[in-house]
Amino acid sequence: MPPLSRTLTIEAALHRPYLAAQMVRMQLDDQVNDFHSAGPALRMDLCLTPRPAGAEARFANHWAPGRFEAVGQVFVIPPGEILQFRAPGGRQVALMCALQPALFAPWLGEFTWTERRLEASLDIGAPRIIALLRFLAQELQHPALGQEVAADLIAQHLCIELARYLLAVDEPATTGGLASWRLKLIEERLAEQGPAPTLMELAALCNLSIRQLTRGFRTSRGYSIGEYVTQHRMDMARRLLGGDERIKDIARRMGFASAAGFSFAFRQATGVTPKLFRTRVLRGI
């Protein structure tokens, strides 16, 4: 087997007593199959470019060799865990963070990483967590007055929001979360291009009432199904923006009535316009 061809560039880094963060640009020419150890830290990863379709991972200390779960835009590796990550090659930009125990212990010190919480840590779509990681990425990319203090505050807030998210995720058998086959149906529907599905459509797909769907989804994921639909749609938009298709054509494919409507929704979700995302993030300009 030929050696893996990689180009890794650290574009920015910040080291604080309880936080280490790096902005990394990667060009991976082959299939990735790596093991990552968290050590004593809690590690978080935000993919600023589209996460490659088919990216998946397993916690080597807990799951059988053949069990892999899908990885989302944000994933977490708990302290002491080893993550096996595999994905197609390609170009990526990611924010990688390590949070030391003294920072997260007040909120997760006695925390139990149940099976369900490990699963949920691989695909964190909670908008507040994503927004905080993006703020931290901006601090690294554009250093300004008070950068270190701002980064420390963001790191503390991240720990609180992560604890809230994980504590809201409990075992489906005891709290009525959605069955895995229903979650898969929702994901498959969201992968289709065109207008976003309505709650009524998703509830009918899962053979549930809207109330059962919304309550069960929040129990399973720790955030609302509306937030998940928005996040999933924006992930699809990022992938499409990685090609050469015109932005107005992408807007049409995603079911928006106009390019302006698509641009507004994309900026609300990501903080940048589709044009800026394409030039600055994907192409590194």
C-alpha positions in Angstrom: 0.0 0.0 0.0 1.5 3.4 -1.0 2.2 5.9 1.8 -0.5 8.4 2.7 0.1 11.7 0.9 -0.7 14.7 3.1 0.0 18.4 3.3 -0.7 19.9 6.7 -0.3 23.6 7.3 -0.9 25.2 10.7 -2.3 28.7 9.8 -2.7 30.0 13.3 -2.2 28.7 16.9 -2.9 29.9 20.4 -1.6 28.4 23.6 -3.2 29.3 27.0 -2.8 27.6 30.4 -6.1 25.6 29.9 -6.6 25.8 26.1 -4.6 24.9 23.0 -6.1 25.8 19.7 -4.9 25.5 16.1 -6.3 26.4 12.7 -5.1 23.6 10.3 -5.4 23.4 6.5 -5.1 19.9 5.2 -4.8 18.3 1.8 -5.3 14.6 2.1 -4.8 12.7 -1.2 -5.8 9.3 0.0 -8.3 7.6 2.3 -7.7 8.6 6.0 -7.7 5.9 8.7 -6.1 7.4 11.8 -6.2 6.8 15.5 -6.4 9.9 17.8 -5.7 9.9 21.5 -7.2 12.6 23.7 -4.9 12.0 26.6 -6.0 13.9 29.7 -7.5 16.7 27.7 -10.9 17.0 26.1 -10.5 17.5 22.4 -12.9 19.3 20.1 -12.8 19.5 16.3 -14.7 21.9 14.1 -14.6 21.4 10.3 -14.9 24.8 8.7 -15.0 23.2 5.2 -17.5 20.5 4.5 -16.8 17.3 6.4 -16.2 14.6 3.7 -19.2 12.5 2.9 -18.7 9.2 4.5 -16.5 10.4 7.4 -17.0 8.1 10.3 -15.4 7.1 13.6 -15.5 4.7 16.5 -14.3 4.8 20.1 -11.7 2.0 20.1 -11.9 1.4 23.9 -15.7 0.7 23.7 -16.9 -0.3 20.3 -16.2 -3.4 18.2 -13.8 -3.0 15.2 -16.7 -3.1 12.7 -18.8 -0.4 14.5 -18.4 3.1 13.1 -20.8 6.1 13.4 -21.1 9.1 11.2 -19.0 12.2 12.1 -20.6 15.6 11.9 -19.2 19.1 11.6 -18.2 19.1 15.3 -17.0 16.1 17.2 -15.5 15.6 20.7 -13.0 13.1 22.0 -13.4 12.6 25.8 -10.4 12.5 28.1 -8.6 9.1 27.9 -10.4 7.9 24.8 -8.9 6.7 21.5 -10.8 7.6 18.4 -10.4 5.7 15.1 -11.3 8.2 12.3 -11.7 7.3 8.7 -12.8 9.4 5.7 -12.2 10.0 2.0 -9.3 12.3 1.2 -9.7 15.9 0.2 -9.2 19.5 1.2 -10.2 20.5 4.7 -9.8 23.4 7.1 -10.4 22.7 10.8 -10.2 24.2 14.2 -8.7 21.8 16.7 -8.9 22.5 20.4 -7.6 20.8 23.6 -9.3 21.8 26.9 -7.4 20.8 30.1 -9.2 19.1 33.0 -9.0 22.1 35.3 -11.2 24.0 32.9 -14.0 21.4 32.3 -13.8 19.6 35.7 -16.3 22.0 37.4 -19.0 21.0 34.8 -17.9 17.4 33.7 -15.9 16.3 36.7 -18.4 13.5 37.8 -19.8 13.0 34.3 -20.5 9.5 33.0 -19.8 9.0 29.3 -22.7 6.6 28.6 -23.0 4.8 25.3 -25.6 7.3 24.0 -23.4 10.3 25.0 -20.4 8.8 23.2 -22.5 8.5 20.1 -23.8 12.1 20.5 -20.3 13.4 20.8 -19.4 12.5 17.2 -22.0 14.8 15.7 -22.6 17.9 17.8 -25.0 20.2 15.9 -25.8 22.4 18.9 -25.8 26.0 17.5 -24.2 27.6 20.5 -21.3 25.2 20.5 -20.7 25.7 16.8 -21.0 29.5 17.2 -18.5 29.6 20.1 -16.0 27.5 18.1 -16.4 29.8 15.1 -15.7 32.8 17.4 -12.6 31.1 18.6 -11.5 30.5 15.0 -12.0 34.2 14.2 -9.8 35.1 17.2 -7.1 32.9 15.8 -7.4 34.1 12.3 -7.7 37.8 13.1 -5.8 38.6 16.4 -6.9 41.8 18.1 -7.0 43.6 21.4 -7.7 41.2 24.3 -7.3 38.0 22.2 -6.0 35.9 25.0 -8.7 37.0 27.5 -11.4 36.5 24.8 -10.1 33.0 24.1 -10.1 32.0 27.8 -13.7 33.2 28.1 -14.8 31.3 25.0 -13.1 28.2 26.3 -15.0 28.4 29.6 -18.3 29.0 27.8 -17.6 26.0 25.5 -17.2 23.8 28.6 -20.5 25.0 30.0 -22.4 24.5 26.7 -20.9 21.1 26.1 -21.9 20.0 29.6 -25.5 21.2 29.0 -25.6 19.5 25.6 -24.3 16.1 27.0 -26.5 16.2 30.1 -29.5 16.7 27.9 -28.6 13.5 26.0 -29.7 10.4 28.0 -30.3 6.8 27.2 -33.2 6.4 24.7 -34.5 3.4 26.6 -35.2 5.5 29.7 -36.2 8.8 28.2 -38.0 8.1 24.9 -35.3 9.2 22.4 -35.8 8.3 18.7 -34.8 4.8 17.5 -31.7 4.7 15.3 -33.7 3.7 12.2 -35.9 6.9 12.6 -32.8 9.1 12.9 -31.4 7.4 9.7 -34.6 8.1 7.8 -34.4 11.8 8.8 -30.7 11.9 7.7 -31.5 10.3 4.4 -34.4 12.7 3.7 -32.1 15.7 4.5 -29.5 14.4 2.1 -31.9 15.0 -0.8 -31.6 18.3 -2.7 -34.5 20.7 -3.0 -36.6 22.5 -0.4 -36.1 21.5 3.3 -38.6 19.1 4.7 -41.4 20.3 7.0 -41.9 18.9 10.5 -45.1 17.4 9.3 -43.3 15.5 6.5 -40.6 14.2 8.8 -43.2 13.2 11.4 -45.1 11.2 8.8 -41.8 9.7 7.6 -41.1 8.4 11.1 -44.8 7.4 11.7 -44.9 9.8 14.7 -46.9 12.9 15.7 -45.0 16.2 15.4 -44.9 16.4 19.2 -43.4 12.9 19.5 -40.9 13.7 16.8 -39.7 17.0 18.3 -39.5 15.7 21.9 -37.8 12.4 20.9 -35.3 14.2 18.6 -34.2 16.6 21.4 -33.7 13.7 23.8 -31.6 11.9 21.2 -29.5 14.8 20.0 -29.7 17.4 22.8 -31.0 20.2 20.5 -34.1 20.8 18.4 -34.9 19.1 15.1 -35.3 22.6 13.5 -31.7 23.4 14.4 -30.6 20.1 13.0 -32.4 20.7 9.7 -30.8 24.1 9.3 -27.3 22.7 10.2 -27.6 19.8 7.8 -28.8 22.1 5.0 -25.8 24.4 5.5 -23.5 21.4 5.4 -24.9 20.5 2.0 -24.4 24.1 0.9 -20.8 24.0 1.9 -20.2 20.9 -0.1 -21.8 22.4 -3.2 -19.8 25.6 -2.8 -16.7 23.5 -3.0 -17.4 23.0 -6.7 -17.6 25.4 -9.6 -21.4 25.7 -9.8 -22.8 29.2 -9.8 -24.2 30.4 -6.4 -27.6 31.2 -7.9 -27.8 27.6 -9.3 -26.8 26.2 -5.9 -29.6 28.3 -4.3 -32.1 26.9 -6.8 -31.0 23.3 -6.2 -31.5 23.8 -2.5 -35.0 25.1 -2.9 -34.4 28.8 -2.3 -36.5 31.2 -4.4 -33.5 33.5 -4.9 -29.7 33.7 -4.5 -30.3 36.6 -2.0 -32.5 34.3 0.2 -29.9 31.6 0.1 -27.1 34.1 0.9 -29.0 35.5 3.9 -29.7 32.0 5.3 -26.1 30.9 4.8 -24.7 34.0 6.4 -27.1 33.6 9.4 -25.8 30.1 9.9 -22.1 30.5 9.2 -21.2 34.2 9.7 -20.0 34.6 6.1 -21.7 34.9 2.7 -21.5 32.0 0.2 -19.0 34.0 -1.9 -16.7 34.7 1.0 -16.9 31.1 2.2 -15.9 29.9 -1.3 -12.9 32.3 -1.7 -11.6 32.6 1.9 -12.2 29.3 3.5 -12.3 26.8 0.6 -9.5 28.4 -1.5 -7.5 30.0 1.2 -7.5 33.5 -0.3 
